[in-house]
Amino acid sequence: MSRAPSCPVLEELAAGQELPPLVSGPLLPPHLMRWSAAIENWHRIHYDHPYAIGHEGLPGLLVNGSWKQHFVVQLLRRWAGSTAWVWKVEFRFRAMNVAGETLTAWGRITDVRPAHDFGLVEVETGIVNGDGVESTPGTAHVLVPRRDGPAIPEAREELLAALGSSVLQG
């Protein structure tokens, strides 16, 4: 099976390796408004600055939590490429991000282990602002192929059948 050189394989991964960071920003009010419109989130804290600071007492317009989730998944998908599968992602919102900030999504491999014909990679993830404040720590599990192994099935049912019932549960 041929793979793009940038797609990770189990044999080339180790705990401590860092994923290439993904940077976005500065996030401006139009960016936040477009995201809110796209997901139909009309809470004014994402687009009405006077309301956000005056009525809600916030430091500014808030970056949507769903945008931050998407940003971390985008980091993982860019790293994983087309041959791996982002299996599970968990987030914790620990700090607000506001309009005007430049955000960096980051990831660091914490564990690599075989999973039948594939590899399972655990990644610590997060989002930091320009001051280095972590707002969205989390973890992810990414299924990667082995160098000379079979391709990861695209259909969930086929993948579960290939792995057995216990490997990815939970």
C-alpha positions as CSV (number, residue, x, y, z in Angstrom):
1,M,0.0,0.0,0.0
2,S,1.4,3.4,-0.8
3,R,1.0,6.3,1.6
4,A,1.8,10.0,1.4
5,P,5.1,10.6,3.1
6,S,3.6,13.0,5.6
7,C,1.0,10.5,6.9
8,P,2.0,8.9,10.2
9,V,2.6,5.2,10.7
10,L,2.9,3.3,14.0
11,E,6.6,2.4,13.6
12,E,7.6,6.1,13.3
13,L,5.7,7.4,16.3
14,A,6.8,7.7,19.9
15,A,5.7,9.4,23.1
16,G,7.0,12.9,23.4
17,Q,6.7,13.7,19.7
18,E,4.9,17.0,18.9
19,L,2.4,17.5,16.2
20,P,3.0,20.6,14.0
21,P,1.1,23.4,15.6
22,L,-1.9,25.1,13.8
23,V,-2.2,28.9,14.2
24,S,-5.3,31.0,13.5
25,G,-5.8,34.7,14.0
26,P,-6.0,37.2,15.0
27,L,-9.7,36.2,15.3
28,L,-11.7,39.2,14.5
29,P,-15.4,40.0,15.1
30,P,-16.3,39.1,11.5
31,H,-14.7,35.6,11.9
32,L,-16.8,35.0,15.1
33,M,-20.0,36.3,13.5
34,R,-19.5,34.0,10.4
35,W,-18.9,31.0,12.6
36,S,-22.0,31.8,14.7
37,A,-24.1,32.2,11.6
38,A,-22.8,28.9,10.1
39,I,-23.8,27.0,13.2
40,E,-26.8,29.1,14.0
41,N,-25.5,30.1,17.4
42,W,-27.1,33.5,17.9
43,H,-25.9,34.2,21.4
44,R,-24.9,37.9,21.4
45,I,-21.7,37.2,23.4
46,H,-20.1,36.1,20.1
47,Y,-20.9,39.1,17.9
48,D,-22.3,42.1,19.9
49,H,-19.4,43.7,21.7
50,P,-21.4,46.3,23.8
51,Y,-23.7,43.5,25.0
52,A,-20.9,41.1,25.8
53,I,-19.0,43.6,27.9
54,G,-21.8,45.7,29.3
55,H,-24.6,43.2,29.9
56,E,-22.6,39.9,30.5
57,G,-19.5,41.5,32.0
58,L,-17.2,39.6,29.7
59,P,-13.7,40.9,28.6
60,G,-14.8,41.0,25.0
61,L,-16.5,38.9,22.3
62,L,-16.0,35.2,23.1
63,V,-14.6,32.7,20.6
64,N,-17.2,29.9,20.2
65,G,-16.5,26.7,22.1
66,S,-17.5,24.7,19.0
67,W,-14.9,26.7,16.9
68,K,-12.3,25.7,19.5
69,Q,-13.4,22.0,19.2
70,H,-13.2,22.2,15.4
71,F,-9.8,23.8,15.6
72,V,-8.3,20.9,17.6
73,V,-9.9,18.4,15.3
74,Q,-8.5,20.3,12.3
75,L,-5.0,20.0,13.9
76,L,-5.4,16.3,14.4
77,R,-6.8,15.7,10.8
78,R,-3.9,17.7,9.2
79,W,-1.4,15.6,11.1
80,A,-3.1,12.3,10.6
81,G,-3.7,12.7,6.9
82,S,-6.0,10.6,4.9
83,T,-4.8,7.2,6.1
84,A,-5.5,7.6,9.8
85,W,-8.7,8.0,11.8
86,V,-9.3,10.5,14.5
87,W,-11.2,8.1,16.8
88,K,-12.0,10.0,20.0
89,V,-11.4,13.6,21.2
90,E,-12.2,15.1,24.6
91,F,-12.0,18.8,25.6
92,R,-12.2,20.9,28.7
93,F,-12.9,24.6,28.5
94,R,-10.7,26.1,31.1
95,A,-10.4,29.7,30.0
96,M,-12.1,32.2,27.6
97,N,-10.6,33.3,24.3
98,V,-11.7,36.6,23.0
99,A,-11.8,38.4,19.6
100,G,-8.4,39.8,18.7
101,E,-6.4,36.8,20.0
102,T,-4.2,34.6,17.8
103,L,-4.7,31.0,18.9
104,T,-2.4,28.0,18.5
105,A,-3.7,24.4,18.6
106,W,-1.0,22.0,19.7
107,G,-0.6,18.3,20.3
108,R,1.9,16.0,21.9
109,I,2.0,12.2,21.6
110,T,1.7,10.6,25.1
111,D,1.3,6.9,24.2
112,V,1.7,4.6,21.1
113,R,0.6,1.0,21.1
114,P,-0.4,-1.7,18.7
115,A,-4.1,-2.3,18.1
116,H,-4.4,-5.5,16.0
117,D,-3.2,-4.6,12.5
118,F,-3.1,-0.9,13.3
119,G,-1.6,1.4,15.9
120,L,-3.5,3.5,18.5
121,V,-1.9,6.9,19.4
122,E,-2.9,9.0,22.4
123,V,-2.3,12.7,22.0
124,E,-2.5,15.4,24.6
125,T,-4.0,18.5,22.9
126,G,-4.7,22.1,23.7
127,I,-5.2,25.7,22.6
128,V,-3.0,28.5,23.8
129,N,-3.3,32.3,23.1
130,G,-0.4,34.6,22.4
131,D,0.3,35.0,26.1
132,G,0.7,31.2,26.4
133,V,-2.5,30.8,28.4
134,E,-4.0,27.3,27.9
135,S,-7.8,27.5,27.3
136,T,-8.8,24.1,26.0
137,P,-6.8,21.1,27.3
138,G,-7.8,17.7,26.1
139,T,-6.8,14.3,24.8
140,A,-7.4,12.4,21.5
141,H,-7.0,8.9,20.3
142,V,-6.0,8.5,16.7
143,L,-5.8,5.1,14.9
144,V,-2.9,4.9,12.5
145,P,-1.8,2.3,10.0
146,R,1.4,0.2,10.3
147,R,4.1,0.7,7.7
148,D,3.3,-2.6,5.9
149,G,-0.1,-3.2,7.3
150,P,-3.6,-3.0,5.8
151,A,-5.4,0.3,5.2
152,I,-7.7,1.4,7.9
153,P,-11.3,0.7,6.8
154,E,-13.3,3.8,6.1
155,A,-16.6,2.4,7.4
156,R,-17.0,2.3,11.2
157,E,-18.5,-1.2,11.1
158,E,-15.7,-2.6,9.1
159,L,-13.1,-1.1,11.4
160,L,-14.8,-2.5,14.5
161,A,-14.9,-5.9,12.9
162,A,-11.2,-5.7,12.1
163,L,-10.3,-4.6,15.6
164,G,-12.5,-6.7,17.7
165,S,-14.9,-5.4,20.3
166,S,-12.5,-4.3,23.1
167,V,-9.7,-2.2,21.5
168,L,-11.5,1.1,21.0
169,Q,-14.4,0.8,23.4
170,G,-14.8,3.5,26.0
